[in-house]
Amino acid sequence: MDTKIGANGNAAAASSSSAPKPPVGAATAGAGNGSGEQDNSTLFTSNEDWESERKLVTALSMLQQMEAKIHGLRTLVPNRLLSPLLPVVNPDPRTPIPKSPQDMFEQLSQTARDGVAEVENFKAEWQSPDMKAIWDRVDQKSTETGGEHPPTTGVWERDYDNILKKLDREEEIEKGQKRRLEEEQEKLRVASSESGWKDIVEEYRNKDLPIVINVPKPSDDIGRFSVAIKKISLQFYILQGPYYGNKSPREWQVMIVPRMTTTKVETEVLDCVRSRDRKWDLSYLLDMLCSYADLNKTRCMNCHKLINDDAQLPTLRRPSPVESVDNKTAFAWNAYHPNCL
């Protein structure tokens, strides 16, 4: 089966137009990512803007995956469904015969359950809103062209899943370049206004945040203040580092209040904060400290536990970039145990 993309960027599935169309209102399935696993997001709508190359390739990848699953279902009956009987019909030393009728029954029951689940998963994907939107597009193009379709060879000539992965990589590279450019611009802006830290601190002090910022009086242009996270009884001293020139903004150094004993949690949090990226970015630092306010409630993103087998809390934080409303890069902070990375 092959699907051609026309000169105007539109696509039509050549040999699939006669297939039964999925009904409206079915469950959503996550196709197009190569995994075939279901999720709760809808990729397409019936009035989709199909001028996007990514949308077209995603749709073609989904159709390609569906065809592969259809071929897989053809091996279900009788081959895979009755596979536990194969050692009995055709004895082979490499495939042991079940030890008892009960074992045979259990194996046949399990293959039947697996087969039913496979069929149900396929039906859920086939009846998803995404597939309905794709078939609506096929019907629309079929109407526009008077039922004519591009010539086909009977097989897929391209692997659209790999094409989609290539688009993902290119998009990720482009996003990385954009982030680096934004970071360089931010560095120049921060370096040109060394006293701008006061405005940032004042902005955070006026927000309803789980940290308390205390700036000593009288204030001067040397950046120094304390940050207390009351919920976990941690306090940090923040001090602006040495000046290295107007093109390199000064970094922010973090220390804890010195006392007789320091807890393991304090040490782990401090080490993580000190190892952060963007050490010149004060907003980045303050957001990171805010992420520790619910340290005793936040579960690890990896093992999904609050306390691991070593009785450790998830004291590590890793940023995940997100697009903000003003089209600038912001960060969400994910929690991890030290041994979960």
Secondary structure, DSSP 4 states (H G I P E B T S, - for coil): --EEE-TTS-EEETTTTTSPPPPTT------SSSS----S-----TT--TT-HHHHHHHHHHHHHHHHHHHHHTTIIIIITTGGGHHHHS-BTTBPPPSSHHHHHHHHHHHHHHHHHHHHHHHHHHTSHHHHHHHHHHHHHHHHTTT------SS-SS-HHHHHHHHHHHHHHHHHHHHHHHHHHHHHHHHT-GGGHHHHHHHHHTS--S-EEE--SS--SS-EEEEEEGGGTEEEEEEE-----TTSPPPEEEEEPP-S---HHHHHHHHHHHT-S-TT-HHHHHHHHHTTTTTTTPPPTTT--SS-TTS----EEEEEEEE-TTS-EEEEEEEE-GGG-
